[in-house]
Amino acid sequence: MLVMANVKGKVVLITGAARGIGAGLAERLAAQGAKVALVGLEVEEQRKVAERIGDAAHAWEADVTDWDALEKATAGVVEHFGGIDIVVANAGIATTGFVRSVDREAFEKVFEVDLLGVWRTFRVTLPHVIERKGYLLAISSLAAITHAPGMANYCAAKAGVEAFCNSLRAEVAHLGVKVGVAHPTWIRTDLVDGADAHPVFGKLRASMGPMGKTYPLDVALDHLEAGVLKRARTIHVPKWVLALKLLRSFLPPIIELGSRRLIPAADKAALEDIKARGSREAAITGHGGRAATR
């Protein structure tokens, strides 16, 4: 089996690299000798990340829902660095809301960014990764395995990312390309902080007990960095997520049972929040979500 023992001199393209996992992983890999291309909507924030890293990093503005923008950014990366070895499809947003009342456009935007954004990112960059027999990594989530109420779109999109990667892995193995999928649990990022600050769904998440524990960003970065170095097939953050994956067929009824006493009040509160703030404002969480739904 081909194993990448290091990333020294490798070109790593990371989407959603303005903050959180994307920015942190860029800094980690650059410290290992990689050249990092930061691609995303929040270009000013990405430039700050690139400045912290130095000459080994450069930022490009691109929306993962925009084919032309991704094509342009990818061409810029290839021109600047000479090629692409590794792609980390990290760009993601989350909205909150129950299916019967959530803002429809905000709900669908999650699929556009979190699922179709991965497809577009990989499709555009794949010719360059094939050329170098490189590695594709998509950031899925624990939500692909545990399907919590109020997160139907996020859970479905992240489950789709896992399925997409499993199919793609078989398609490109003969071309020397490895495909990985990562399943982080709740990590202290802007996305999770935004969810926790929501007046309705923050309380719902707080009721999750041990399953809702939030881990420091460095925990995720430790696992992801090691996974990229190994060109891992799967990365579980932390490792107990693998156990849940093995038990996933039993999880939906357990989650449904645990939610019965919580959802009626949360459903009523969600409707009141929508009435007070409007459906769009009530759905969006975090800086990334606001940037993507402008």
Backbone as CSV, one residue per row, in Angstrom:
resi,resn,N_x,N_y,N_z,CA_x,CA_y,CA_z,C_x,C_y,C_z
1,MET,0.844,-1.204,0.000,0.000,0.000,0.000,0.872,1.245,0.000
2,LEU,0.503,2.194,-0.857,1.242,3.454,-0.916,0.858,4.326,0.275
3,VAL,1.847,4.740,1.040,1.593,5.589,2.198,2.419,6.868,2.070
4,MET,1.775,7.982,2.262,2.477,9.262,2.235,3.004,9.534,3.637
5,ALA,4.332,9.391,3.804,4.924,9.540,5.126,4.991,10.998,5.555
6,ASN,4.926,11.913,4.600,4.965,13.322,4.938,4.309,14.114,3.821
7,VAL,4.165,15.409,4.030,3.575,16.280,3.011,4.564,17.349,2.570
8,LYS,5.824,17.139,2.847,6.826,18.125,2.489,6.848,18.343,0.982
9,GLY,6.652,19.586,0.563,6.655,19.924,-0.848,5.356,19.639,-1.568
10,LYS,4.383,19.021,-0.882,3.098,18.717,-1.499,2.209,19.958,-1.495
11,VAL,1.356,20.051,-2.508,0.408,21.163,-2.596,-0.938,20.692,-2.090
12,VAL,-1.444,21.362,-1.053,-2.706,20.985,-0.421,-3.717,22.104,-0.616
13,LEU,-4.811,21.802,-1.287,-5.904,22.768,-1.466,-6.968,22.481,-0.417
14,ILE,-7.331,23.502,0.361,-8.322,23.341,1.429,-9.433,24.361,1.218
15,THR,-10.670,23.887,1.138,-11.801,24.816,1.048,-12.294,25.144,2.453
16,GLY,-12.946,26.293,2.575,-13.428,26.720,3.881,-12.280,26.931,4.850
17,ALA,-11.234,27.622,4.383,-9.994,27.726,5.146,-9.849,29.036,5.909
18,ALA,-10.945,29.740,6.116,-10.859,31.041,6.779,-10.704,30.932,8.289
19,ARG,-11.159,29.836,8.854,-11.169,29.699,10.308,-11.353,28.229,10.653
20,GLY,-11.364,27.918,11.942,-11.693,26.585,12.417,-10.815,25.487,11.853
21,ILE,-11.440,24.381,11.468,-10.712,23.203,10.993,-9.882,23.533,9.758
22,GLY,-10.449,24.258,8.797,-9.726,24.557,7.566,-8.463,25.351,7.810
23,ALA,-8.574,26.424,8.574,-7.410,27.255,8.869,-6.395,26.498,9.719
24,GLY,-6.888,25.798,10.723,-5.991,25.059,11.609,-5.240,23.964,10.879
25,LEU,-5.924,23.239,9.995,-5.259,22.170,9.256,-4.238,22.749,8.277
26,ALA,-4.551,23.893,7.673,-3.598,24.553,6.776,-2.317,24.890,7.530
27,GLU,-2.446,25.414,8.738,-1.273,25.780,9.524,-0.472,24.537,9.920
28,ARG,-1.179,23.478,10.301,-0.504,22.230,10.683,0.292,21.659,9.507
29,LEU,-0.341,21.573,8.336,0.305,20.954,7.183,1.434,21.821,6.640
30,ALA,1.255,23.137,6.704,2.340,24.033,6.292,3.557,23.855,7.195
31,ALA,3.316,23.647,8.471,4.411,23.412,9.414,5.146,22.108,9.103
32,GLN,4.453,21.197,8.405,5.064,19.928,7.992,5.756,20.051,6.642
33,GLY,5.729,21.258,6.051,6.429,21.472,4.799,5.555,21.533,3.574
34,ALA,4.241,21.504,3.748,3.327,21.570,2.608,3.155,23.005,2.129
35,LYS,2.735,23.139,0.873,2.286,24.415,0.324,0.767,24.379,0.349
36,VAL,0.146,25.376,0.943,-1.287,25.307,1.155,-2.028,26.395,0.392
37,ALA,-3.062,25.960,-0.320,-3.934,26.862,-1.059,-5.234,26.982,-0.299
38,LEU,-5.557,28.186,0.142,-6.738,28.441,0.952,-7.844,28.973,0.041
39,VAL,-8.928,28.230,-0.064,-9.990,28.556,-1.011,-11.316,28.687,-0.274
40,GLY,-12.012,29.809,-0.478,-13.303,29.977,0.168,-13.876,31.364,-0.042
41,LEU,-15.006,31.608,0.595,-15.728,32.865,0.446,-15.101,34.012,1.236
42,GLU,-14.610,33.729,2.422,-14.118,34.780,3.317,-12.643,35.052,3.023
43,VAL,-12.411,35.669,1.888,-11.041,35.790,1.392,-10.166,36.640,2.308
44,GLU,-10.713,37.670,2.940,-9.899,38.499,3.835,-9.417,37.694,5.037
45,GLU,-10.299,36.879,5.588,-9.897,36.020,6.703,-8.854,35.009,6.250
46,GLN,-9.031,34.478,5.036,-8.064,33.518,4.506,-6.703,34.169,4.297
47,ARG,-6.704,35.418,3.875,-5.437,36.120,3.691,-4.705,36.296,5.028
48,LYS,-5.474,36.498,6.086,-4.860,36.600,7.409,-4.199,35.272,7.791
49,VAL,-4.891,34.160,7.465,-4.321,32.833,7.727,-3.044,32.662,6.912
50,ALA,-3.102,33.056,5.626,-1.934,32.928,4.754,-0.769,33.770,5.272
51,GLU,-1.058,34.952,5.782,-0.008,35.821,6.323,0.648,35.185,7.547
52,ARG,-0.172,34.517,8.365,0.394,33.833,9.539,1.330,32.708,9.114
53,ILE,0.965,32.033,8.038,1.759,30.889,7.584,3.025,31.341,6.867
54,GLY,2.893,32.341,5.989,4.047,32.819,5.236,3.979,32.452,3.760
55,ASP,5.143,32.363,3.128,5.210,32.166,1.684,4.631,30.836,1.218
56,ALA,4.487,29.875,2.098,3.972,28.559,1.719,2.457,28.550,1.551
57,ALA,1.809,29.695,1.780,0.345,29.749,1.697,-0.103,30.901,0.806
58,HIS,-1.254,30.694,0.173,-1.855,31.750,-0.643,-3.359,31.541,-0.635
59,ALA,-4.117,32.622,-0.732,-5.581,32.563,-0.643,-6.234,32.877,-1.980
60,TRP,-7.309,32.155,-2.259,-8.130,32.403,-3.440,-9.594,32.475,-3.013
61,GLU,-10.332,33.388,-3.589,-11.758,33.514,-3.288,-12.562,32.628,-4.235
62,ALA,-13.415,31.798,-3.686,-14.289,30.962,-4.509,-15.424,30.418,-3.650
63,ASP,-16.602,30.401,-4.224,-17.787,29.805,-3.617,-17.899,28.386,-4.152
64,VAL,-17.970,27.392,-3.266,-18.011,25.996,-3.720,-19.318,25.652,-4.427
65,THR,-20.275,26.574,-4.436,-21.502,26.349,-5.199,-21.408,26.960,-6.604
66,ASP,-20.260,27.536,-6.941,-20.074,28.247,-8.206,-18.989,27.550,-9.029
67,TRP,-19.409,26.869,-10.096,-18.457,26.133,-10.935,-17.360,27.041,-11.481
68,ASP,-17.744,28.186,-12.023,-16.764,29.079,-12.641,-15.740,29.570,-11.628
69,ALA,-16.211,29.916,-10.440,-15.300,30.401,-9.406,-14.318,29.308,-8.985
70,LEU,-14.805,28.080,-8.863,-13.926,26.972,-8.488,-12.908,26.675,-9.574
71,GLU,-13.358,26.716,-10.829,-12.441,26.498,-11.952,-11.340,27.558,-11.947
72,LYS,-11.728,28.806,-11.737,-10.766,29.908,-11.744,-9.770,29.770,-10.588
73,ALA,-10.292,29.449,-9.401,-9.412,29.301,-8.242,-8.454,28.129,-8.429
74,THR,-8.958,27.023,-8.943,-8.113,25.846,-9.163,-7.008,26.153,-10.171
75,ALA,-7.371,26.834,-11.249,-6.355,27.229,-12.231,-5.310,28.138,-11.597
76,GLY,-5.756,29.027,-10.710,-4.827,29.910,-10.020,-3.877,29.148,-9.122
77,VAL,-4.393,28.139,-8.433,-3.556,27.321,-7.553,-2.497,26.580,-8.367
78,VAL,-2.926,25.990,-9.477,-1.994,25.235,-10.326,-0.925,26.153,-10.909
79,GLU,-1.336,27.340,-11.325,-0.363,28.293,-11.876,0.630,28.750,-10.808
80,HIS,0.112,28.973,-9.594,0.952,29.508,-8.515,1.893,28.450,-7.938
81,PHE,1.352,27.247,-7.695,2.132,26.212,-7.006,2.622,25.094,-7.936
82,GLY,2.082,25.026,-9.157,2.557,24.017,-10.104,1.743,22.745,-10.175
83,GLY,0.744,22.600,-9.324,-0.087,21.400,-9.335,-0.841,21.271,-8.031
84,ILE,-1.537,20.144,-7.872,-2.292,19.875,-6.635,-2.111,18.396,-6.273
85,ASP,-1.673,18.137,-5.055,-1.483,16.766,-4.581,-2.630,16.286,-3.700
86,ILE,-3.138,17.182,-2.878,-4.135,16.812,-1.862,-5.239,17.863,-1.867
87,VAL,-6.476,17.416,-1.772,-7.615,18.329,-1.665,-8.407,17.973,-0.411
88,VAL,-8.670,18.957,0.411,-9.507,18.775,1.594,-10.784,19.588,1.393
89,ALA,-11.888,18.904,1.147,-13.186,19.560,0.958,-13.798,19.777,2.333
90,ASN,-13.500,20.929,2.891,-13.892,21.246,4.268,-15.026,22.262,4.353
91,ALA,-15.266,23.027,3.289,-16.285,24.082,3.342,-17.629,23.509,3.762
92,GLY,-18.234,24.136,4.744,-19.525,23.645,5.212,-20.248,24.697,6.028
93,ILE,-21.560,24.631,5.982,-22.395,25.505,6.791,-23.447,24.652,7.476
94,ALA,-24.137,25.243,8.420,-25.249,24.557,9.071,-26.374,25.561,9.296
95,THR,-27.587,25.093,9.189,-28.745,25.878,9.598,-29.488,25.071,10.647
96,THR,-30.367,25.724,11.352,-31.148,25.014,12.347,-32.629,25.223,12.068
97,GLY,-33.410,24.244,12.424,-34.847,24.371,12.231,-35.502,23.030,11.994
98,PHE,-36.781,22.962,12.333,-37.557,21.754,12.073,-38.114,21.804,10.653
99,VAL,-38.234,20.654,10.051,-38.618,20.562,8.645,-39.916,21.307,8.357
100,ARG,-40.856,21.260,9.262,-42.168,21.852,8.985,-42.161,23.379,9.023
101,SER,-41.102,23.981,9.594,-41.124,25.432,9.754,-39.845,26.141,9.329
102,VAL,-38.781,25.419,9.040,-37.503,26.055,8.719,-37.597,26.817,7.396
103,ASP,-36.801,27.865,7.276,-36.727,28.626,6.032,-36.277,27.692,4.904
104,ARG,-37.040,27.652,3.826,-36.789,26.677,2.763,-35.459,26.920,2.054
105,GLU,-35.180,28.185,1.771,-33.944,28.496,1.048,-32.711,28.202,1.898
106,ALA,-32.777,28.559,3.171,-31.653,28.282,4.065,-31.456,26.771,4.228
107,PHE,-32.553,26.033,4.301,-32.491,24.579,4.418,-31.754,23.979,3.226
108,GLU,-32.128,24.399,2.027,-31.545,23.829,0.814,-30.103,24.269,0.591
109,LYS,-29.735,25.432,1.120,-28.373,25.927,0.942,-27.349,24.984,1.563
110,VAL,-27.735,24.288,2.626,-26.825,23.341,3.261,-26.446,22.225,2.295
111,PHE,-27.405,21.736,1.523,-27.092,20.708,0.530,-26.170,21.275,-0.550
112,GLU,-26.421,22.521,-0.956,-25.606,23.147,-1.988,-24.143,23.248,-1.559
113,VAL,-23.920,23.635,-0.310,-22.554,23.833,0.170,-21.933,22.522,0.651
114,ASP,-22.630,21.827,1.547,-22.026,20.708,2.261,-21.931,19.429,1.446
115,LEU,-22.850,19.212,0.523,-22.825,17.997,-0.300,-22.387,18.306,-1.732
116,LEU,-23.129,19.158,-2.426,-22.772,19.472,-3.802,-21.461,20.251,-3.873
117,GLY,-21.130,20.972,-2.818,-19.841,21.662,-2.782,-18.676,20.693,-2.790
118,VAL,-18.833,19.558,-2.120,-17.793,18.521,-2.135,-17.660,17.946,-3.541
119,TRP,-18.790,17.616,-4.167,-18.781,17.077,-5.531,-18.101,18.044,-6.493
120,ARG,-18.451,19.321,-6.413,-17.871,20.302,-7.326,-16.368,20.466,-7.084
121,THR,-15.990,20.534,-5.819,-14.573,20.690,-5.480,-13.750,19.526,-6.010
122,PHE,-14.226,18.313,-5.792,-13.487,17.143,-6.246,-13.489,17.032,-7.769
123,ARG,-14.636,17.321,-8.389,-14.702,17.212,-9.848,-13.716,18.163,-10.526
124,VAL,-13.635,19.387,-10.023,-12.771,20.392,-10.644,-11.290,20.092,-10.410
125,THR,-10.958,19.608,-9.235,-9.543,19.399,-8.891,-9.035,18.005,-9.244
126,LEU,-9.929,17.080,-9.505,-9.543,15.676,-9.686,-8.516,15.460,-10.800
127,PRO,-8.615,16.116,-11.961,-7.583,15.890,-12.982,-6.168,16.156,-12.480
128,HIS,-6.013,17.172,-11.650,-4.697,17.520,-11.128,-4.247,16.517,-10.067
129,VAL,-5.197,16.031,-9.257,-4.876,15.045,-8.228,-4.517,13.710,-8.883
130,ILE,-5.219,13.350,-9.949,-4.894,12.124,-10.688,-3.472,12.202,-11.235
131,GLU,-3.119,13.351,-11.765,-1.785,13.532,-12.340,-0.690,13.233,-11.328
132,ARG,-0.959,13.540,-10.072,0.057,13.344,-9.028,-0.249,12.147,-8.122
133,LYS,-1.260,11.360,-8.504,-1.658,10.188,-7.701,-1.816,10.588,-6.233
134,GLY,-2.675,11.580,-6.040,-2.800,12.205,-4.731,-3.939,11.682,-3.881
135,TYR,-4.507,12.594,-3.107,-5.440,12.211,-2.036,-6.555,13.239,-1.943
136,LEU,-7.785,12.750,-1.848,-8.967,13.579,-1.628,-9.536,13.266,-0.251
137,LEU,-9.806,14.299,0.536,-10.416,14.117,1.850,-11.628,15.019,1.980
138,ALA,-12.766,14.435,2.289,-13.988,15.204,2.525,-14.308,15.194,4.014
139,ILE,-14.706,16.340,4.532,-15.091,16.430,5.934,-16.588,16.171,6.046
140,SER,-16.926,15.000,6.518,-18.317,14.666,6.817,-18.573,15.065,8.277
141,SER,-19.208,14.210,9.050,-19.546,14.601,10.423,-20.093,13.395,11.183
142,LEU,-20.079,13.502,12.499,-20.830,12.563,13.332,-22.301,12.579,12.937
143,ALA,-22.766,13.715,12.408,-24.168,13.848,12.010,-24.554,12.899,10.875
144,ALA,-23.562,12.376,10.157,-23.853,11.369,9.135,-24.274,10.051,9.760
145,ILE,-23.958,9.895,11.046,-24.205,8.634,11.752,-25.347,8.781,12.751
146,THR,-25.367,9.878,13.487,-26.415,10.143,14.474,-27.294,11.282,13.958
147,HIS,-28.541,11.001,13.711,-29.433,11.930,13.008,-30.348,12.639,13.999
148,ALA,-29.872,13.790,14.473,-30.583,14.518,15.519,-31.708,15.374,14.947
149,PRO,-32.791,15.566,15.697,-33.860,16.472,15.251,-33.356,17.903,15.170
150,GLY,-33.917,18.656,14.222,-33.485,20.022,14.014,-32.289,20.142,13.103
151,MET,-31.772,18.992,12.638,-30.583,18.968,11.790,-30.791,18.091,10.560
152,ALA,-32.022,17.978,10.084,-32.322,17.034,9.007,-31.482,17.283,7.764
153,ASN,-31.334,18.555,7.385,-30.558,18.848,6.178,-29.074,18.564,6.378
154,TYR,-28.540,18.959,7.517,-27.114,18.743,7.798,-26.793,17.254,7.871
155,CYS,-27.635,16.497,8.566,-27.425,15.052,8.677,-27.478,14.388,7.303
156,ALA,-28.481,14.765,6.504,-28.627,14.161,5.178,-27.450,14.527,4.277
157,ALA,-27.014,15.790,4.331,-25.893,16.216,3.488,-24.609,15.491,3.880
158,LYS,-24.350,15.379,5.171,-23.111,14.744,5.611,-23.140,13.231,5.376
159,ALA,-24.317,12.619,5.498,-24.437,11.201,5.138,-24.185,11.025,3.646
160,GLY,-24.675,11.984,2.851,-24.423,11.949,1.418,-22.949,12.065,1.093
161,VAL,-22.224,12.888,1.847,-20.783,13.027,1.637,-20.084,11.688,1.857
162,GLU,-20.465,10.995,2.911,-19.856,9.682,3.181,-20.131,8.713,2.033
163,ALA,-21.386,8.640,1.596,-21.746,7.730,0.512,-21.026,8.101,-0.780
164,PHE,-20.964,9.395,-1.064,-20.279,9.886,-2.257,-18.812,9.445,-2.252
165,CYS,-18.144,9.615,-1.124,-16.733,9.239,-1.028,-16.532,7.736,-1.170
166,ASN,-17.447,6.947,-0.618,-17.330,5.499,-0.739,-17.425,5.059,-2.197
167,SER,-18.308,5.683,-2.958,-18.420,5.359,-4.382,-17.192,5.853,-5.147
168,LEU,-16.794,7.090,-4.868,-15.670,7.680,-5.585,-14.383,6.891,-5.346
169,ARG,-14.201,6.393,-4.141,-12.979,5.654,-3.797,-12.774,4.470,-4.751
170,ALA,-13.851,3.759,-5.024,-13.762,2.614,-5.925,-13.521,3.047,-7.372
171,GLU,-13.994,4.238,-7.723,-13.866,4.720,-9.095,-12.443,5.148,-9.450
172,VAL,-11.696,5.652,-8.473,-10.387,6.236,-8.784,-9.214,5.440,-8.234
173,ALA,-9.482,4.300,-7.610,-8.389,3.509,-7.034,-7.376,3.095,-8.099
174,HIS,-7.858,2.708,-9.283,-6.950,2.260,-10.345,-6.114,3.392,-10.914
175,LEU,-6.483,4.636,-10.580,-5.728,5.797,-11.036,-4.687,6.249,-10.010
176,GLY,-4.595,5.509,-8.909,-3.615,5.822,-7.880,-4.046,6.888,-6.908
177,VAL,-5.341,7.260,-6.931,-5.862,8.296,-6.039,-6.539,7.655,-4.836
178,LYS,-6.227,8.146,-3.661,-6.860,7.705,-2.424,-7.972,8.680,-2.044
179,VAL,-9.034,8.166,-1.432,-10.157,9.002,-1.017,-10.459,8.723,0.449
180,GLY,-10.542,9.788,1.235,-10.851,9.650,2.650,-12.076,10.455,3.035
181,VAL,-12.702,10.048,4.128,-13.834,10.796,4.671,-13.639,10.893,6.180
182,ALA,-13.842,12.084,6.721,-13.649,12.326,8.152,-14.983,12.547,8.832
183,HIS,-15.104,12.034,10.045,-16.325,12.166,10.835,-15.999,12.828,12.181
184,PRO,-15.891,14.154,12.213,-15.688,14.808,13.508,-17.006,14.888,14.296
185,THR,-16.896,14.784,15.602,-18.029,15.067,16.464,-18.095,16.590,16.662
186,TRP,-18.761,17.046,17.714,-18.876,18.477,17.980,-17.505,19.041,18.354
187,ILE,-16.992,19.927,17.520,-15.681,20.537,17.714,-15.867,22.036,17.933
188,ARG,-15.066,22.603,18.819,-15.189,24.028,19.147,-14.766,24.877,17.943
189,THR,-15.726,25.164,17.086,-15.527,26.002,15.900,-16.635,27.041,15.852
190,ASP,-16.523,27.950,14.911,-17.553,28.967,14.722,-18.906,28.326,14.429
191,LEU,-18.895,27.263,13.645,-20.149,26.602,13.282,-20.871,26.071,14.529
192,VAL,-20.126,25.408,15.399,-20.727,24.852,16.618,-21.083,25.967,17.598
193,ASP,-20.221,26.966,17.722,-20.535,28.090,18.612,-21.817,28.791,18.170
194,GLY,-21.998,28.920,16.844,-23.209,29.539,16.327,-24.458,28.742,16.656
195,ALA,-24.329,27.415,16.571,-25.462,26.546,16.921,-25.785,26.656,18.407
196,ASP,-24.745,26.705,19.234,-24.960,26.793,20.683,-25.609,28.113,21.094
197,ALA,-25.355,29.154,20.307,-25.903,30.470,20.634,-27.359,30.630,20.200
198,HIS,-27.871,29.679,19.433,-29.251,29.787,18.958,-30.217,29.691,20.136
199,PRO,-31.208,30.565,20.218,-32.084,30.591,21.389,-32.933,29.342,21.573
200,VAL,-33.177,28.597,20.507,-33.977,27.374,20.607,-33.100,26.137,20.535
201,PHE,-32.310,26.028,19.495,-31.591,24.795,19.241,-30.315,24.661,20.057
202,GLY,-29.825,25.767,20.596,-28.731,25.672,21.548,-29.152,24.899,22.785
203,LYS,-30.362,25.162,23.255,-30.883,24.449,24.425,-31.114,22.968,24.099
204,LEU,-31.575,22.712,22.888,-31.822,21.325,22.486,-30.510,20.548,22.455
205,ARG,-29.459,21.169,21.942,-28.165,20.493,21.901,-27.602,20.275,23.304
206,ALA,-27.857,21.227,24.192,-27.360,21.093,25.559,-27.964,19.894,26.270
207,SER,-29.095,19.418,25.772,-29.778,18.279,26.399,-29.252,16.939,25.913
208,MET,-28.251,16.952,25.022,-27.771,15.716,24.415,-26.873,14.900,25.329
209,GLY,-26.452,15.466,26.449,-25.599,14.729,27.370,-24.225,14.469,26.781
210,PRO,-23.620,13.290,27.076,-22.272,12.990,26.580,-22.154,13.060,25.062
211,MET,-23.233,12.749,24.358,-23.209,12.786,22.899,-23.031,14.209,22.367
212,GLY,-23.356,15.195,23.203,-23.234,16.581,22.783,-21.971,17.255,23.259
213,LYS,-21.050,16.489,23.834,-19.810,17.071,24.337,-19.037,17.750,23.207
214,THR,-18.539,18.955,23.478,-17.752,19.698,22.502,-16.269,19.527,22.812
215,TYR,-15.509,19.159,21.782,-14.076,18.913,21.940,-13.272,20.099,21.420
216,PRO,-12.081,20.326,21.979,-11.230,21.423,21.492,-10.836,21.201,20.035
217,LEU,-10.589,22.288,19.337,-10.201,22.212,17.933,-8.962,21.348,17.736
218,ASP,-8.009,21.426,18.652,-6.770,20.665,18.502,-7.017,19.160,18.451
219,VAL,-8.066,18.688,19.096,-8.384,17.254,19.026,-8.676,16.852,17.592
220,ALA,-9.487,17.652,16.917,-9.798,17.382,15.521,-8.557,17.507,14.647
221,LEU,-7.773,18.540,14.879,-6.594,18.764,14.047,-5.570,17.646,14.203
222,ASP,-5.426,17.119,15.415,-4.502,15.995,15.633,-4.896,14.801,14.767
223,HIS,-6.180,14.453,14.787,-6.660,13.296,14.022,-6.596,13.556,12.515
224,LEU,-6.988,14.754,12.098,-7.011,15.059,10.663,-5.601,15.140,10.088
225,GLU,-4.699,15.751,10.820,-3.319,15.824,10.357,-2.730,14.424,10.178
226,ALA,-2.940,13.577,11.164,-2.437,12.204,11.067,-3.092,11.460,9.906
227,GLY,-4.385,11.693,9.701,-5.095,11.039,8.615,-4.596,11.456,7.252
228,VAL,-4.319,12.744,7.081,-3.797,13.227,5.802,-2.419,12.621,5.535
229,LEU,-1.584,12.560,6.551,-0.250,11.994,6.376,-0.321,10.531,5.939
230,LYS,-1.322,9.803,6.438,-1.482,8.383,6.100,-2.356,8.146,4.879
231,ARG,-2.935,9.234,4.343,-3.926,9.105,3.280,-5.013,8.121,3.719
232,ALA,-5.561,8.390,4.897,-6.487,7.463,5.547,-7.806,7.356,4.800
233,ARG,-8.379,6.175,4.830,-9.698,5.919,4.241,-10.789,6.566,5.077
234,THR,-10.682,6.457,6.387,-11.636,7.071,7.309,-10.879,7.698,8.469
235,ILE,-11.424,8.814,8.958,-10.855,9.498,10.120,-11.999,9.755,11.082
236,HIS,-11.889,9.230,12.290,-12.941,9.400,13.290,-12.434,10.305,14.403
237,VAL,-13.208,11.350,14.702,-12.764,12.370,15.658,-13.811,12.557,16.751
238,PRO,-13.537,12.039,17.985,-12.434,11.151,18.349,-12.721,9.708,17.920
239,LYS,-11.905,8.784,18.371,-11.979,7.420,17.848,-13.270,6.698,18.215
240,TRP,-13.953,7.139,19.298,-15.192,6.446,19.683,-16.295,6.616,18.647
241,VAL,-16.132,7.584,17.727,-17.122,7.751,16.658,-17.206,6.486,15.810
242,LEU,-16.095,5.758,15.684,-16.111,4.503,14.931,-17.085,3.503,15.549
243,ALA,-17.131,3.446,16.883,-18.048,2.523,17.544,-19.495,2.859,17.206
244,LEU,-19.813,4.140,17.178,-21.168,4.544,16.808,-21.483,4.167,15.361
245,LYS,-20.485,4.285,14.507,-20.700,3.912,13.104,-21.066,2.425,13.002
246,LEU,-20.403,1.604,13.793,-20.683,0.172,13.767,-22.073,-0.144,14.321
247,LEU,-22.592,0.762,15.171,-23.902,0.543,15.801,-24.998,1.395,15.175
248,ARG,-24.738,2.000,14.036,-25.628,3.032,13.518,-27.051,2.545,13.260
249,SER,-27.248,1.292,12.953,-28.611,0.819,12.674,-29.502,0.887,13.913
250,PHE,-28.880,0.923,15.100,-29.656,0.976,16.347,-29.905,2.412,16.819
251,LEU,-29.205,3.381,16.219,-29.220,4.743,16.759,-30.513,5.519,16.509
252,PRO,-31.146,5.458,15.311,-32.349,6.276,15.106,-33.443,6.068,16.143
253,PRO,-33.825,4.817,16.489,-34.877,4.678,17.504,-34.454,5.171,18.882
254,ILE,-33.163,5.062,19.196,-32.671,5.558,20.483,-32.784,7.080,20.533
255,ILE,-32.398,7.744,19.438,-32.489,9.206,19.377,-33.944,9.653,19.422
256,GLU,-34.820,8.948,18.716,-36.244,9.291,18.722,-36.827,9.179,20.130
257,LEU,-36.465,8.120,20.823,-36.976,7.921,22.180,-36.495,9.030,23.109
258,GLY,-35.215,9.384,22.999,-34.666,10.424,23.859,-35.202,11.811,23.554
259,SER,-35.740,11.994,22.342,-36.220,13.310,21.926,-37.684,13.563,22.269
260,ARG,-38.419,12.548,22.623,-39.875,12.675,22.768,-40.300,13.762,23.743
261,ARG,-39.612,13.886,24.839,-40.032,14.868,25.849,-39.506,16.266,25.529
262,LEU,-38.546,16.367,24.616,-37.910,17.649,24.328,-38.513,18.372,23.129
263,ILE,-38.921,17.628,22.128,-39.290,18.226,20.856,-40.567,19.067,20.917
264,PRO,-41.620,18.659,21.606,-42.826,19.496,21.599,-42.567,20.947,22.022
265,ALA,-41.837,21.121,23.109,-41.546,22.486,23.577,-40.611,23.205,22.619
266,ALA,-39.612,22.480,22.073,-38.675,23.096,21.141,-39.375,23.488,19.845
267,ASP,-40.314,22.671,19.400,-41.066,22.970,18.182,-41.870,24.256,18.356
268,LYS,-42.515,24.393,19.503,-43.276,25.606,19.792,-42.352,26.819,19.867
269,ALA,-41.197,26.651,20.520,-40.248,27.751,20.647,-39.673,28.155,19.295
270,ALA,-39.476,27.177,18.415,-38.960,27.473,17.078,-39.939,28.337,16.291
271,LEU,-41.213,28.022,16.385,-42.224,28.823,15.700,-42.258,30.249,16.242
272,GLU,-42.115,30.386,17.557,-42.103,31.716,18.174,-40.855,32.498,17.754
273,ASP,-39.711,31.805,17.648,-38.474,32.454,17.233,-38.589,32.947,15.787
274,ILE,-39.185,32.132,14.923,-39.390,32.524,13.527,-40.300,33.749,13.443
275,LYS,-41.331,33.755,14.255,-42.256,34.888,14.268,-41.546,36.157,14.719
276,ALA,-40.632,36.005,15.674,-39.943,37.172,16.223,-38.811,37.669,15.320
277,ARG,-38.053,36.761,14.738,-36.852,37.172,13.989,-36.943,36.969,12.485
278,GLY,-37.948,36.227,12.025,-38.035,35.886,10.614,-37.392,34.544,10.354
279,SER,-37.879,33.836,9.353,-37.432,32.461,9.134,-35.958,32.380,8.749
280,ARG,-35.478,33.332,7.948,-34.086,33.273,7.521,-33.133,33.491,8.691
281,GLU,-33.369,34.525,9.468,-32.491,34.832,10.595,-32.522,33.709,11.628
282,ALA,-33.663,33.103,11.814,-33.795,32.026,12.790,-33.086,30.754,12.352
283,ALA,-32.826,30.620,11.059,-32.223,29.393,10.539,-30.707,29.443,10.493
284,ILE,-30.139,30.615,10.234,-28.710,30.715,9.940,-27.893,30.712,11.224
285,THR,-26.760,29.993,11.193,-25.827,29.995,12.312,-24.414,30.227,11.796
286,GLY,-23.622,30.990,12.521,-22.201,31.141,12.236,-21.871,32.085,11.093
287,HIS,-20.594,32.514,11.075,-20.107,33.429,10.042,-20.179,32.787,8.665
288,GLY,-19.791,31.503,8.582,-19.821,30.820,7.297,-21.224,30.736,6.721
289,GLY,-22.187,30.451,7.571,-23.566,30.380,7.120,-24.071,31.709,6.613
290,ARG,-23.688,32.774,7.287,-24.117,34.105,6.848,-23.464,34.485,5.524
291,ALA,-22.180,34.139,5.370,-21.487,34.458,4.129,-22.091,33.691,2.957
292,ALA,-22.459,32.440,3.186,-22.980,31.592,2.100,-24.404,31.938,1.712
293,THR,-25.160,32.538,2.630,-26.568,32.806,2.355,-26.861,34.286,2.145
294,ARG,-25.817,35.075,1.888,-26.033,36.499,1.615,-26.915,36.675,0.377
